[in-house]
Amino acid sequence: MAEKRVNSTAPDPWAEVAERLGADLFLDLQPDPAAGARGRGATRRRALTEALRSAILDDRLPAGTALPPYRSLAADLGLARGTVSAVYSELIAEGWLTARQGSATRVADGAARPPAVDDPGASTARPALRHDFSLGRPCAGMFPRNDWIRATRRALTETPDDAFAPAHPRGRAELRGALTGYLARTRGVRTGPDQIVLGTSVLSALELLARTVIDGVVAVESHGLPFHRHALERGGARVVPVRIDSDGMVIDELERTGATAVLLTPSHQFPTGVALSPARRMQVVDWARRTGAVIVEDDYDGEFRYDREPVGALQALGPDVVIHTGSLSKSLSPAVRAGWLAAPAHLVEPILAGKGLREADASIVDQLTLAELIDSGAYDRHIRRSRQAYRARRDALVKALAGVGLEVPGIAAGLHALIPVAHAEEGAIVHRAYERGIAVTGQSLFRHPDADPLPSGGIGVGFGTPAASTFSTDLGALTGLLADYVGR
């Protein structure tokens, strides 16, 4: 009777699926003999998650390897399809795997363990970059692919045909309207759709301003992004540095420069990480109004404040004298070439005249997609998710550095931290980092040639850059490097 029951059992349809789809994949999922029946599903899910991570780290599943479809793997392992699907989704969210509609789920680039330093197969001519703490980048794996796809589909479905004709130099009204509401709600910017001019980046915006509404000398922070001053100089401006301290730019020293404009990163000074103090915010607005000067504000990562609500944009204090600039390169991705100017009303026409009717601009499709992303609330959700992830990364960095006797100054914000070191050691640390395959940046790179050095040197660490799957390993390598410095 027992034999008859076995033979009469209906075939398992998922076993048939497993025979048709996917490739063989060996994973050791030995059950815990001490575990009871209760909670068995969660236990199997954890076991599968750890087995896949282990296979990736051991290079048994190299980057780019296609995994079996979840239904096939579920049948092979005798697991519920929902369990395997949930594990795939979790590892995709963490950056271990990648997935695109219509394509296989694959092991993500950078997820596997990097080769050892003494790997005989590694090149000796140039150390491999294995731990990337480059500045100015968000985590590429956090780009909201699905939200972007849905927003693109909706935007293209609902947009009239005339959207694909030559655009007004201001940019699409849909995105200018969406940005007006978003900037007012999240950054306190006081503007309107007709005062926003869309472009490709903050860099192109600065060059445009230097060609149109900035005349003569522009004061900049003594330490800042070199591309800021280079863009202004290409536009014809003469750039002079002004000292910074723990309260941001020393506004008292603006008077001696004879500047007709000043460029600031007031919410989170780059690279020191300090914020322009409330008193100096009012002081610089008063200076601009009294002298007829223009303030250009780069609000490059204003949404990412972790210890309290973000400080509002400087523009809110002086919409008549402040040009607010921004882009999506930190909050979304530098691959999305979209930026904006929110200018005082009397400066808009000169800016548009300088921009030209057919100046190269952000893709109209991207403008429409971004408008839909903002209007649907998907962009807000992405910012909130990103803020939580970057807060956790910064907290981990601060804790790890405290363990070797180093502190992170500046406010808890942004995607980078500047770690103070002695001037005499800065170059040596950067060099040792390069030899170990760790990408960090010395503070001296950001000093204006005519500016005095800051009281100490510094090592810039972009904690937003590493992939989620490698962040712990990358942080361990960085901590080891700096522990050697403290030990010396």
N, C-alpha and C positions, 0 to 999 in steps of 0.2 A: 504493500500500500504506500509505504514511504517512497519507494522508487517511482511509483506511478504519479504521486503528487509532484515530484521533482520534474518529471518529463512533461507534465501537463501545465507547468508554470508558464505564463505568457512571457515572451521575450521582453527584455528590458529595452525600451525604445532609446534610452540615452546611451546604452552600450552600443547600439547600432550607430548612433551619432558619433561616438568616440572612434569607431572604426573608419568612418568616412572623413572626419575632419581633424585638422591639427597634426602635431608631431608628438612623438614620445617625449616625456619630461619626467625624469626621476626626481622625486622629492621624498625625503625621509620623514614620514609623519607617524612615527611610532607612538601609539597612545600611552598616556601616563597610567601605569597599572594601579596607582593609588587613587585615581580620579573616579568619582561615581558617575552615575547616569545624569545627575542634575548638572546643568550648565555645560553639557557635552558639546553643544553646538558652538558656544563661545570658545571653548578650549580648542576645538578643531580649527576654528577661524584663526586664533592666535598662532597655532602650530603652522598653518599654511602660510600666514604672513611672515613668520620668522624663517621658514624654510626658503621662501622666495628671496627674502633679503639676503640670507646666507649664500644662496646660489649666485646672486649678483655680486656680492662682495668677494667671493672666492673666484670670480671670473669664470664660473661654469656657465653663466649666462652673460656673455659680453654685451657691451652697448650695441644696440641695434637688433639684438636677437628678438625674433617674433615668438611670442608665447602662444600656446594653443588657445582657441576660443574657450571662453569660460565654461560653456556647456560641455565641450569635449573633455576638458580637464576635470570637471565635476564628475563626469561618468568614469574616467580613468581612476580617480581617487575614491570613488564611492561617497562623494560629498553632495550636499544640496547645491543646486545651481545658484541659489541666492547667496550661499556662503562664499563661493568662489567669486561671484560678481562683486560682492562687497569687499573682498580682499583686493581684487584688481582696482576697484575705485579708490580704496584707501591708499594703495601704493602709487597710484597716479597722482593723487592729491599731495602726497609727500615728495614727489619728484623722482621716485624710483622707476616708474614706468611712464610711457606716453601713449596716447591713443588718439586717433583721428577717425572720424566717421568714414566707413567704407574701407578701412585699413586695419591691419592687425595691431594688437597691443604689443608694444615693443619695450625693451629695456632702454631707459633714457641714457643719453650721452652724459658722462661724468658721474654716473651712479656707481660704477665699479671702483674697487679699491685702487688707488694709484700705485704704480710700480715703486718698489723700494729705491732709495737713493743709490744703493750700490748694485742695482740691477745691471748685469753685464750687457744686456741687450739695449739699454737706454743710451741715447746719444750723449757723448762727453763734450760736444762742442757748445751746446747751449742747454742749461738746466731746463727741464720740463716744468711748465706751470701746473702745479698740482693743487694749490690752495689759493683760490682767487678772492682777494679782498680789495679789488679795484674800487675806486671811488666813483660815485655818481651813477650807480646802476641799481635798479630794483632786481629782485629775484626773478629771473626769466621764466621759471617754472610756475610763477603765480599769475601769469597773464590769463585773464578770464576768457579762454577760447570759446567755450560754449555760449557765454553771454554775447561775445562779439559776433558769433555766427548768427544767433537769433536776431540781434539788433540789425545786422546787415540785411538779413532776409526781410525783416519788417520795413526797414528804411527803403529798400529798393522796390518793395511791393507797393508802398503807399506814395512814393515820390512822383510828382508829375514829370512829364518828358522834358520840360524846360530846365530842369535841374542839371541836365547834361549838356546844356549850351554854355558858352563862355560865361564865367561868373563875375559878379561885381567884385571890385578889389577889397571891399570889406569882408567878403566871405559869405557863405550861405546864412540866410536869416534864421534857419532852424537852429544852427549851432550857436549863433550869437544870442538868440533868445534863451536857449538852454543854459549857456554860460552866465548870462546876466542873473538868472535866478540862482544858479548853483553858487557863484562867487558871492552873491549877497548873503545867501543862507549859511555858507560854511566859512567864509573869510571876512564877511562884513564889508565887501567892496560895494561902493555906491556908484553905479554906472547904469547905462542903458544899452540896448542892442545897437543903436546907431553910434555909440562911442567905442564899440569893440571892433578891432581890426584883426582878422585872422591871418596867420602865417604858418611857417613850418617849424619854427623854433625860437627860443629866446635869443640865440646868436643872430639869426637873421633880423629879429626885431631890433636889437641894439644897433646893428649896422644901418638899418633903415632910419632909426631915430637920429643917428649921428649925421645922416645925409639930409635930414629934413628939419627937425625942431631943436636940435642941440647945436649951439653955436659957440665954438671956442673951446674952453677948458672944461674937462669933466673930472671931478674928484672921485676917486675910487678907494675902497678899503685897502690898506697897505698890504694885506694878504688876502688873496681872492683867486678866482678862476682866471688863468691867463687868457682864455678865449674871450672873456668879457672885455678886457682892455684891448685885445687884438681886433675884435669886431668894431669897437668904437673908433680905433685908429684907422681901420680900413674905411670907415665912413667919413674920415677927415677931422676927427676930434683929437685934441691933445690931452693926454691922460696924466694926472698927478695923484700920488698916493697920500692918504691921510691915515694917521696912526689909529690903531684899534687897541682896546683894553678889555677888561672883563665886562664892560657895559656896552660893547660895540664900538662903532666909530666915535672918535673924540670930536664932536661937532664944533667945539670951540675953535678947532684948528682949520675949519673950512674957510674962515674969513681970510686967512693969509694966502689962500690958493688963487683967489680971483676967479673961482669956478663959476660957470653959468649953469652947471648941472652937477648932480651927484648920483652915483649908482650905489645902491645898498642891497644887502641881503639881511633885512632887519629881523625877520622871524627866527632865523637860525643861521648865524654868520658862517660863511664858508671860508676857511676850513675849521676855525676855532670852536664852533658850536655854541657860541654865546648869542644871546638875544639883545637887540638894541633896547636900552632901558626906557621906561615910560617917559622920564624927563627928557631924554635925548630925542625921543620921537617927536614930542611937542617942539623941542628946540629946532630940529631940522625943518619942520613945517614952517615955523615962524621965520627961519632964515630964508627959505625959498620965497615966501610971500613978501618979505621985506626987500629982497634983492631982485625979484623977478626971475629967479632961477627955477629949474625943473628938477624934480626928484624922480629917479627911475628905480622902481622896486622890483627885484627879482624874488618872487615868492616861491622858490624852487621846491621846497618840500613842506609847505605850511600846514598841510593836513596831518602830518605825522608828529604829533606831540603826545608823549606817553605819561608824563607825570600829572597832567591836568588838561583841561580843554585847550585847544590851540589858541595862541594869541592872535587876534584879528590882524588883518593886513594894515600896513601903514597908510594905504590909500584912503581908508575910512576917516582918518584925521584930516586929510587935505585933498579931497577929490579935485580941487581946482589947481593943484600944483604937482600932484603925484601921477606918474604913468605906471600902472600896475602891469607887470609882464608875468607870464607863466606858460607852462607847457605840460604835456602828459608824460615826459620822459622819465620822471621819478615815480609818479603815481601809477602809471600804466605800463609804458615801455618806450625806450628811445627809438624803437622800430616804428612807432606811430608818429609820423612827422606832422605834428599839429601843435601850434602855439598861438598866443594871443597878446594883444595890447588892449588895455582899458585906459583910454586917454581922456584928459579934460576936453570938453566939447570944442573949445577954440583951437585945439591942436589936431583935430581929426582930419580936416581938409588938407592941411600941408602934408600930413602923413600919407593920406591916400594919393595925393599928387605925386609924391616921391615913390610910392609903391608901383604905380603904373597900372594900366588897364589889364595887361596880360602878363603880369609878373608871375614867375613860377610860384605856385601856391600849394597848400595841402590838398590832397586828393579830395574832390567833391564827394566821392563815395565814402571816404573816411570821415569827412565832416558830417555827412548825414548819419552815418553809423554812430558817431560820438554823440550827436544830438539825441538819437534814440536811446543810447546807453544811459545818458543822464536823465532823460525824461521818464524812462521806465523804472528808475531806481536801482538799476543793476550797477551803475558806477558807484553809488553810495555804498551798496553792499560790498563791492570789491574793496573800497577804501577801508571799511570797517574790518573786513577779514585781514587785509594787509597790515593794518595798524596793530591788530592783535599779534600777528606773526612777527612783525618787526620789534614790537615791544618785548616779546619773549626772547628774541635773538639778542637785543641789547642787554637785557637783564642777565642772560647767560654770559655775555662778553664781560660785563662789569664784574660779575661774580668770579669768573675765571681769572681776570686780571688782579682782582683783590687777593686771590689766593697766592699770587707771586709778588705781592707788595706794590701794585700799581693802581692808580686811581684814574677814572675817566672824568675830566672836567666838562664844563658846559652843561646845557640843559638836556633833559632826556627827550630827544627829538631826532627826526631825520633818519638817514640811512647810513651815517658814518659817525665815527668817533675819532678824536685826535688824542693820542696818548703822549703825554709830555715825556721827553727824554733830554739828556744833555745835548747841547749843540754839537759837541765833539763826537758824540756817539751816533747821531742821526744817520749820517752817511754809511757808517759801518753796519748799522742794524739793517738798513735797506739792502746793502750788498749781501749780508749774510742771509737775509730773507730770500733774495734772488737765487742764491746758491742752493737753498733748500726747496725751491719751487714755490715760494710764498709771495704773492703779489701784494705789496703794501706801498705806500707813497710817503716820501719825506715832505715835511712841512715847508722846507726851503723852496720847493718847486713853485709854491704859490706866492712867494714874496715879490712885490714889485721891485724892479731893479734899483729904483731910487729910494726905497724904503729901508728903515733900520730893521734889524732882526727883532723878533719877539723875545721876551726874557728867557724862554727855553725853546729847544727844538721840539719836534713832534713827529709821530708816526701816524699817518692817516690810515684808518681801517674801515673799509666799506663792508659793514656786516650784512647789508642787503644782498650782496652779490652771490655768495655761495648757494649751490642747490640745497634744497631741504635734506636730501639724502646724504649729503657729505658735510653738513654744517658742523656736526660734533667733531668729526675727524679734522676738519679745517681749523676749528677753534683750538683743538689740542695741539696742532702743529704751531699755530701762532703763539699760544701760551708758552710752549716749550722754547720758542725763539726768544721771547721776552724774558723768560725766567733766566736764561743764560745771561742776558744783559744785566738783570738785577743782581745776579750772583757775582758778576764782575765788579 
